[in-house]
Amino acid sequence: MMYERCVFHINVLFVGILRVSLLCTSLFTLCDCQTLQWHKQGPPNKYAPSLRSRLPLLAFLLETIFLLLFVIFVKIEQHEQFGRESASKLFISSYAEFQDVHVMIFMGFGFLATFLVRYGFSGSGFNVLLAAMAIQWAVLINGFLLPQQHHRREIHINMKSVIEAELCAASALVAMGAVHGKANPVQLLLMALVEVTGFVVTQWILRALFNADPVYSIMLLHVFGALFGVMVSWVLHREGIKPEHEKEKTDSKTGLFAMFGTLFLWMFWPSFNSALVRDYRWDRGLKLTVIYGTYLSLAVSVVMAMSVSMLTSSKGKMNMVHVQSSALSGGVAIGVAMTAVHAPWIAMTIGFCAALLSALGYRYMKNHMLFAFECHDTCGVLSVHAIPGILGWFAHLFLRLASNESTIAVQFAVYHICVLLVTACMSLVMGTATGLFLKWSIWRPQQDRKCFDDQAFWEFPNLVVQK
């Protein structure tokens, strides 16, 4: 009897020791997991890191530098013959084009960026911040690297220079789409300045080495911006948004606001493509040809975007996000090939192919890019801008080859391929370097759970609680 009691107590003690050891093991495992999570996401605080010591200081510093540079170098261009009727008409037409492009940059891209449920303030607000800063920097760097022949020592600001600056800012906004919701405003601001610098340097290389047409080189902004943004997103990839972040979703209200942005972009895209086009002696109607071709290409792309979206849906319904993006692909493609398109049916064919590839890419490529390459492209800029832009490049190449003799065609093909390779290489290299630079912890990136969330950066009085 005594022996049985001893065995019983020994068994109870052994089971107790085993339970305590299992409990300690579980606690140590939980602590290790929490420690690893803290390293990835920061301390377990419900508030995102404050940028009070980063963003205001950076903004004040940049604006002070810009102000000093404008005081020293920038002058307003004065036309001696401005009083003449022809000069007055030219100014009025240029100002109308500037207004159209201005609406696209601030209202079109701004509303389009509000498609996420909890990122509307940041989508529209950061768009204004980045565009305003990028335009100032683009005016300066365009004047330094791409000066006009009679303005070597001074930067003379006029309608043309402002429109060029806004097109450079558009390239930066395209790049922002790849990291939309995953970077704080400090990172976005630095990224925009580097992207504009890289794009202008690329234009300088193309014009200096290949004597590229200024209108053609600047219209490669879609390809450069999209590849730049995708590389930054690839370097900044985080596991917390894989396979899909809980806040990366849309609803009816945000979709409607984003559709407003699409409509602004769609309506004014002919001005976007034709703003820098001037009628030449050998082609008096080039500007009108570009406007008509852009409109027809956009019209076809809208129809194709809705058709492909419904066709590829498992429920046989259209996806508003797909339509918002792919409906603009025709304007992107025709913008690269516009100087070689002289027939309406060619413009419509380009819009047809661009919308088809863009809609299919947006439907299938985004998820494959995430799983295969760990590259999260929030706005699908690779499908909306890069693929249609490269399609327009191919269209421009084939149309030029068909209209030239064999010897000239071979020379043009080599030149054309080099232009695209230089643009792609510059965007990929600079995008990778920028991503590595923005990965530093000094910029205080938000935690995974604060991605795609306005509360990390904006005040919400109705959500304020007593600490």
C-alpha positions as CSV (number, residue, x, y, z in Angstrom):
1,M,0.0,0.0,0.0
2,M,2.8,2.3,0.9
3,Y,4.6,1.4,-2.3
4,E,1.6,2.2,-4.4
5,R,1.2,5.7,-2.8
6,C,4.8,6.5,-3.5
7,V,4.5,5.5,-7.1
8,F,1.3,7.6,-7.3
9,H,3.0,10.7,-5.9
10,I,6.0,10.2,-8.1
11,N,3.7,10.0,-11.2
12,V,1.9,13.2,-10.1
13,L,5.2,15.0,-9.5
14,F,6.5,13.9,-12.9
15,V,3.3,15.0,-14.7
16,G,3.5,18.4,-12.9
17,I,7.1,18.9,-13.9
18,L,6.2,17.9,-17.5
19,R,3.3,20.5,-17.5
20,V,5.5,23.2,-16.0
21,S,8.2,22.5,-18.6
22,L,5.6,22.6,-21.4
23,L,4.2,25.9,-20.1
24,C,7.7,27.5,-19.9
25,T,8.5,26.3,-23.4
26,S,5.3,27.9,-24.7
27,L,6.0,31.1,-22.9
28,F,9.6,31.3,-24.3
29,T,8.2,30.5,-27.8
30,L,5.6,33.3,-27.5
31,C,8.2,35.7,-26.3
32,D,10.5,34.8,-29.2
33,C,7.6,35.4,-31.6
34,Q,6.7,38.7,-30.1
35,T,10.3,39.8,-30.2
36,L,10.5,38.8,-33.8
37,Q,7.3,40.7,-34.5
38,W,8.6,43.8,-32.6
39,H,11.7,43.7,-34.8
40,K,9.5,43.6,-37.9
41,Q,6.7,45.9,-36.9
42,G,8.2,47.9,-34.0
43,P,7.0,47.9,-30.4
44,P,3.5,46.8,-29.6
45,N,2.1,50.3,-29.7
46,K,-1.2,51.1,-31.4
47,Y,0.1,54.4,-32.6
48,A,2.4,54.7,-35.7
49,P,5.8,56.4,-35.4
50,S,5.5,60.2,-35.5
51,L,7.1,62.0,-38.4
52,R,7.1,65.4,-36.6
53,S,10.9,65.5,-36.5
54,R,11.2,64.2,-40.1
55,L,8.7,65.6,-42.6
56,P,8.5,69.3,-41.5
57,L,12.3,69.6,-41.3
58,L,12.7,68.0,-44.7
59,A,10.0,70.2,-46.3
60,F,11.4,73.4,-44.8
61,L,14.9,72.5,-45.9
62,L,13.9,71.6,-49.5
63,E,11.7,74.7,-49.9
64,T,14.5,77.0,-48.6
65,I,16.9,75.5,-51.1
66,F,14.4,75.8,-53.9
67,L,13.7,79.4,-53.0
68,L,17.4,80.3,-53.1
69,L,17.9,78.6,-56.4
70,F,14.8,80.4,-57.9
71,V,16.2,83.8,-56.6
72,I,19.5,83.2,-58.3
73,F,18.7,81.4,-61.5
74,V,15.0,81.6,-62.5
75,K,13.6,84.5,-64.5
76,I,10.2,85.0,-66.2
77,E,10.5,84.9,-69.9
78,Q,9.5,88.2,-71.5
79,H,8.2,88.3,-75.1
80,E,9.1,91.4,-77.0
81,Q,6.3,90.6,-79.6
82,F,3.8,89.6,-77.0
83,G,1.5,92.5,-78.0
84,R,0.9,91.0,-81.5
85,E,-2.2,89.1,-82.1
86,S,-0.4,85.9,-83.1
87,A,1.7,85.8,-80.0
88,S,-1.4,86.4,-77.9
89,K,-3.3,83.5,-79.5
90,L,-0.3,81.3,-78.9
91,F,-0.2,82.2,-75.2
92,I,-3.9,81.5,-74.8
93,S,-3.7,78.1,-76.5
94,S,-0.6,77.2,-74.4
95,Y,-2.4,78.3,-71.2
96,A,-5.4,76.2,-72.0
97,E,-3.2,73.1,-72.5
98,F,-1.4,73.9,-69.2
99,Q,-4.7,74.1,-67.4
100,D,-5.7,70.7,-68.8
101,V,-2.4,69.1,-67.7
102,H,-2.7,70.8,-64.4
103,V,-6.2,69.3,-63.8
104,M,-4.8,65.8,-64.7
105,I,-1.9,66.1,-62.2
106,F,-3.8,67.3,-59.2
107,M,-7.4,66.2,-59.7
108,G,-7.0,63.2,-62.0
109,F,-4.2,61.4,-60.2
110,G,-5.4,62.7,-56.9
111,F,-8.9,61.3,-57.1
112,L,-7.6,58.1,-58.7
113,A,-5.5,57.4,-55.7
114,T,-8.5,57.3,-53.3
115,F,-9.6,53.8,-54.3
116,L,-8.5,52.2,-51.0
117,V,-11.1,52.2,-48.1
118,R,-8.9,53.6,-45.4
119,Y,-6.3,55.5,-47.5
120,G,-8.4,58.3,-49.1
121,F,-6.8,61.2,-47.2
122,S,-3.3,60.0,-47.9
123,G,-4.0,59.1,-51.5
124,S,-5.2,62.6,-52.4
125,G,-3.2,64.6,-49.9
126,F,0.2,63.0,-50.6
127,N,-0.5,63.4,-54.3
128,V,-0.8,67.2,-53.9
129,L,2.4,67.3,-51.7
130,L,4.5,65.2,-54.1
131,A,3.3,66.9,-57.3
132,A,3.8,70.4,-55.9
133,M,7.4,69.6,-54.8
134,A,8.2,67.6,-57.9
135,I,7.1,70.5,-60.2
136,Q,9.4,73.0,-58.5
137,W,12.4,70.6,-58.7
138,A,11.6,69.7,-62.3
139,V,11.6,73.4,-63.3
140,L,15.1,73.7,-61.8
141,I,16.7,70.5,-63.1
142,N,15.2,70.9,-66.5
143,G,16.7,74.3,-66.7
144,F,20.1,73.1,-65.5
145,L,20.4,69.9,-67.7
146,L,18.1,70.7,-70.7
147,P,18.6,74.5,-71.3
148,Q,17.5,76.2,-74.5
149,Q,20.3,77.5,-76.7
150,H,19.6,81.2,-75.9
151,H,19.1,80.6,-72.1
152,R,22.4,78.9,-71.1
153,R,23.1,80.9,-68.0
154,E,19.5,81.5,-66.8
155,I,16.4,79.4,-66.4
156,H,13.6,81.3,-68.2
157,I,10.3,80.0,-67.0
158,N,7.4,80.0,-69.5
159,M,4.4,77.9,-70.4
160,K,6.5,75.2,-72.1
161,S,8.8,74.8,-69.2
162,V,6.0,74.5,-66.7
163,I,4.2,71.9,-68.8
164,E,7.4,69.9,-69.1
165,A,7.8,70.1,-65.3
166,E,4.3,68.8,-64.8
167,L,5.0,65.9,-67.2
168,C,8.0,65.1,-65.1
169,A,5.8,65.2,-62.0
170,A,3.4,62.8,-63.7
171,S,6.2,60.3,-64.1
172,A,6.9,60.6,-60.4
173,L,3.2,60.1,-59.6
174,V,3.2,57.0,-61.8
175,A,6.1,55.6,-59.7
176,M,4.2,56.4,-56.5
177,G,1.4,54.0,-57.5
178,A,3.6,51.0,-57.0
179,V,4.3,51.8,-53.4
180,H,0.9,53.3,-52.7
181,G,-0.1,52.8,-49.1
182,K,3.2,51.2,-48.0
183,A,5.5,54.2,-47.6
184,N,5.3,57.3,-45.4
185,P,5.3,60.8,-46.8
186,V,9.0,61.3,-46.1
187,Q,9.9,58.3,-48.1
188,L,7.5,59.3,-50.9
189,L,8.9,62.9,-51.0
190,L,12.5,61.6,-51.3
191,M,11.4,59.0,-53.9
192,A,9.7,61.7,-56.0
193,L,12.7,64.0,-56.1
194,V,15.1,61.1,-57.0
195,E,12.6,59.9,-59.7
196,V,12.3,63.3,-61.3
197,T,16.1,63.6,-61.3
198,G,16.6,60.2,-62.9
199,F,14.0,60.9,-65.5
200,V,15.5,64.3,-66.5
201,V,19.0,62.8,-66.6
202,T,17.7,60.0,-68.8
203,Q,16.2,62.6,-71.2
204,W,19.6,64.4,-71.2
205,I,21.4,61.2,-72.1
206,L,18.9,60.4,-74.9
207,R,19.2,63.9,-76.4
208,A,23.0,64.2,-76.0
209,L,23.9,60.7,-77.3
210,F,21.1,59.8,-79.6
211,N,19.7,63.2,-80.6
212,A,16.3,62.0,-79.5
213,D,13.2,64.1,-80.3
214,P,12.3,66.0,-77.0
215,V,8.6,65.1,-77.4
216,Y,9.3,61.4,-77.9
217,S,11.8,61.2,-75.0
218,I,9.5,62.9,-72.5
219,M,6.6,60.6,-73.5
220,L,8.6,57.6,-72.2
221,L,7.7,58.9,-68.7
222,H,5.2,56.0,-68.4
223,V,7.8,53.3,-68.9
224,F,10.4,55.0,-66.8
225,G,8.0,55.8,-63.9
226,A,6.4,52.4,-63.8
227,L,9.7,50.4,-63.9
228,F,11.2,52.8,-61.3
229,G,8.3,52.3,-58.9
230,V,8.2,48.6,-59.4
231,M,11.9,48.2,-58.4
232,V,11.4,50.4,-55.3
233,S,8.4,48.3,-54.3
234,W,10.4,45.1,-54.8
235,V,13.2,46.3,-52.6
236,L,10.8,47.6,-49.9
237,H,8.7,44.4,-50.0
238,R,7.5,43.3,-46.6
239,E,5.9,39.9,-45.6
240,G,3.1,41.6,-43.7
241,I,1.2,42.4,-47.0
242,K,1.5,38.9,-48.4
243,P,-0.7,37.5,-49.8
244,E,-3.1,40.4,-49.2
245,H,-3.2,43.0,-46.5
246,E,-6.5,43.2,-44.6
247,K,-6.8,47.0,-45.3
248,E,-6.1,46.8,-49.0
249,K,-9.6,46.8,-50.2
250,T,-12.2,49.1,-51.9
251,D,-15.9,49.9,-51.5
252,S,-18.6,51.7,-53.4
253,K,-17.7,55.2,-52.2
254,T,-14.0,55.0,-52.7
255,G,-14.6,53.4,-56.1
256,L,-16.8,56.3,-57.1
257,F,-14.2,58.9,-56.1
258,A,-11.5,57.0,-58.0
259,M,-13.8,56.9,-61.1
260,F,-13.9,60.7,-60.9
261,G,-10.2,60.7,-61.2
262,T,-10.3,58.3,-64.2
263,L,-12.8,60.6,-65.9
264,F,-10.6,63.7,-65.4
265,L,-7.6,61.8,-66.8
266,W,-9.7,60.4,-69.7
267,M,-11.1,63.7,-70.7
268,F,-7.9,65.7,-70.7
269,W,-5.5,63.1,-72.0
270,P,-5.5,64.5,-75.5
271,S,-4.1,67.7,-74.1
272,F,-1.6,65.7,-72.1
273,N,-0.2,64.1,-75.3
274,S,-0.4,67.1,-77.5
275,A,0.8,69.9,-75.1
276,L,4.4,69.8,-76.3
277,V,3.6,69.0,-80.0
278,R,4.2,71.8,-82.4
279,D,3.2,71.9,-86.1
280,Y,6.2,71.6,-88.3
281,R,6.7,72.8,-91.9
282,W,6.6,69.2,-93.2
283,D,3.5,68.3,-91.1
284,R,1.2,71.2,-90.4
285,G,-1.6,69.1,-88.9
286,L,0.5,67.1,-86.5
287,K,-1.0,68.6,-83.4
288,L,-4.6,67.9,-84.5
289,T,-3.6,64.4,-85.6
290,V,-2.3,63.7,-82.1
291,I,-5.5,65.0,-80.5
292,Y,-7.8,63.0,-82.7
293,G,-5.7,59.8,-82.4
294,T,-5.5,60.0,-78.6
295,Y,-9.3,60.5,-78.4
296,L,-10.0,57.5,-80.6
297,S,-7.5,55.3,-78.8
298,L,-9.0,56.2,-75.5
299,A,-12.5,55.5,-76.7
300,V,-11.6,52.0,-77.9
301,S,-9.7,51.3,-74.7
302,V,-12.8,52.0,-72.5
303,V,-14.9,49.5,-74.5
304,M,-12.2,46.9,-74.4
305,A,-11.4,47.4,-70.7
306,M,-15.0,46.7,-69.7
307,S,-15.4,43.8,-72.0
308,V,-12.2,42.0,-70.9
309,S,-13.0,42.7,-67.2
310,M,-16.4,41.0,-67.6
311,L,-15.0,38.2,-69.7
312,T,-12.3,37.2,-67.3
313,S,-14.5,37.5,-64.2
314,S,-15.6,34.2,-62.6
315,K,-19.0,35.8,-61.9
316,G,-19.3,37.5,-65.3
317,K,-19.2,41.0,-63.8
318,M,-17.1,44.1,-64.4
319,N,-14.4,45.1,-61.8
320,M,-14.4,48.8,-61.2
321,V,-10.7,48.9,-60.3
322,H,-9.8,47.2,-63.6
323,V,-11.9,49.6,-65.6
324,Q,-10.5,52.7,-63.8
325,S,-7.0,51.7,-64.8
326,S,-7.2,49.9,-68.1
327,A,-9.5,52.5,-69.7
328,L,-6.5,54.9,-69.7
329,S,-4.0,52.5,-71.3
330,G,-4.9,53.6,-74.8
331,G,-3.8,57.1,-74.0
332,V,-0.5,55.8,-72.6
333,A,0.3,53.7,-75.7
334,I,-0.7,56.3,-78.3
335,G,1.4,58.9,-76.4
336,V,4.6,57.0,-77.2
337,A,3.7,56.4,-80.8
338,M,1.8,59.5,-81.6
339,T,4.3,61.2,-83.9
340,A,4.2,58.1,-86.2
341,V,0.4,57.6,-86.2
342,H,-1.4,59.3,-89.1
343,A,-4.5,57.1,-89.7
344,P,-7.5,56.8,-87.4
345,W,-7.7,53.0,-87.6
346,I,-4.1,52.7,-86.5
347,A,-4.8,54.8,-83.3
348,M,-7.9,52.6,-82.7
349,T,-5.9,49.4,-83.1
350,I,-3.3,50.6,-80.6
351,G,-6.0,51.4,-78.1
352,F,-7.6,48.0,-78.7
353,C,-4.3,46.1,-78.0
354,A,-3.3,48.3,-75.1
355,A,-6.6,47.8,-73.2
356,L,-6.5,44.1,-73.9
357,L,-3.0,43.7,-72.5
358,S,-3.6,46.0,-69.6
359,A,-6.8,44.4,-68.5
360,L,-5.3,40.9,-68.7
361,G,-2.2,42.0,-66.9
362,Y,-4.1,43.7,-64.2
363,R,-6.3,40.7,-63.7
364,Y,-3.5,38.1,-63.6
365,M,-0.1,39.7,-63.4
366,K,-0.4,41.5,-60.0
367,N,-0.8,38.3,-58.0
368,H,1.8,36.4,-60.0
369,M,4.3,39.2,-59.5
370,L,3.7,39.0,-55.7
371,F,4.1,35.2,-55.4
372,A,6.9,34.8,-58.0
373,F,9.0,37.8,-57.4
374,E,7.7,39.1,-54.0
375,C,6.9,42.4,-55.7
376,H,3.7,44.1,-54.6
377,D,2.4,46.6,-57.1
378,T,-0.5,48.3,-55.4
379,C,-1.9,50.3,-58.3
380,G,-0.8,47.9,-61.0
381,V,1.4,50.5,-62.7
382,L,3.3,47.7,-64.6
383,S,0.1,46.7,-66.4
384,V,-1.4,50.2,-66.7
385,H,1.7,52.2,-67.8
386,A,4.7,50.0,-68.5
387,I,3.1,47.4,-70.8
388,P,1.0,50.0,-72.8
389,G,4.1,52.2,-73.0
390,I,6.2,49.4,-74.4
391,L,3.4,48.5,-76.8
392,G,3.4,52.1,-78.1
393,W,7.2,51.9,-78.5
394,F,6.7,48.8,-80.7
395,A,4.0,50.5,-82.7
396,H,6.2,53.5,-83.3
397,L,9.1,51.3,-84.4
398,F,6.9,49.2,-86.9
399,L,5.3,52.3,-88.3
400,R,8.6,54.0,-88.9
401,L,10.2,50.9,-90.4
402,A,7.2,50.6,-92.8
403,S,7.6,54.1,-94.1
404,N,11.5,54.2,-94.5
405,E,13.9,52.6,-96.9
406,S,15.8,49.5,-95.8
407,T,19.1,51.3,-94.9
408,I,17.4,54.1,-93.0
409,A,15.1,51.5,-91.4
410,V,18.0,49.5,-89.9
411,Q,19.6,52.7,-88.5
412,F,16.3,53.8,-87.0
413,A,15.7,50.3,-85.5
414,V,19.1,50.4,-83.7
415,Y,18.5,53.9,-82.5
416,H,15.0,53.1,-81.3
417,I,16.1,50.0,-79.4
418,C,18.9,51.9,-77.7
419,V,16.5,54.5,-76.6
420,L,14.3,52.0,-74.8
421,L,17.2,50.1,-73.3
422,V,18.7,53.3,-71.9
423,T,15.4,54.3,-70.4
424,A,14.7,50.8,-68.9
425,C,18.2,50.4,-67.5
426,M,18.2,53.9,-65.9
427,S,14.8,53.3,-64.3
428,L,15.7,49.8,-63.0
429,V,19.1,50.9,-61.6
430,M,17.9,54.1,-60.0
431,G,14.7,52.4,-58.7
432,T,16.8,49.7,-57.0
433,A,19.2,52.3,-55.5
434,T,16.3,54.4,-54.3
435,G,14.6,51.4,-52.6
436,L,17.8,50.6,-50.7
437,F,18.1,54.3,-49.6
438,L,14.5,54.4,-48.4
439,K,14.9,51.1,-46.5
440,W,16.9,52.8,-43.8
441,S,15.2,53.0,-40.5
442,I,16.0,56.7,-40.1
443,W,12.9,57.4,-42.3
444,R,10.7,55.7,-39.7
445,P,8.5,53.5,-42.0
446,Q,5.1,52.5,-40.6
447,Q,4.5,49.0,-39.2
448,D,2.8,46.4,-41.4
449,R,-0.5,46.8,-39.6
450,K,-0.4,50.6,-40.3
451,C,0.0,50.2,-44.1
452,F,-3.0,51.4,-46.2
453,D,-4.3,53.4,-43.2
454,D,-4.8,57.1,-42.9
455,Q,-4.7,57.0,-39.1
456,A,-0.9,56.7,-39.3
457,F,-0.6,60.3,-40.6
458,W,-3.9,62.2,-40.3
459,E,-6.0,63.6,-37.5
460,F,-9.4,62.0,-36.9
461,P,-11.2,64.0,-34.2
462,N,-14.0,61.5,-33.9
463,L,-11.5,58.7,-33.0
464,V,-9.6,60.6,-30.4
465,V,-9.4,58.8,-27.0
466,Q,-8.0,59.8,-23.6
467,K,-4.6,58.4,-23.1
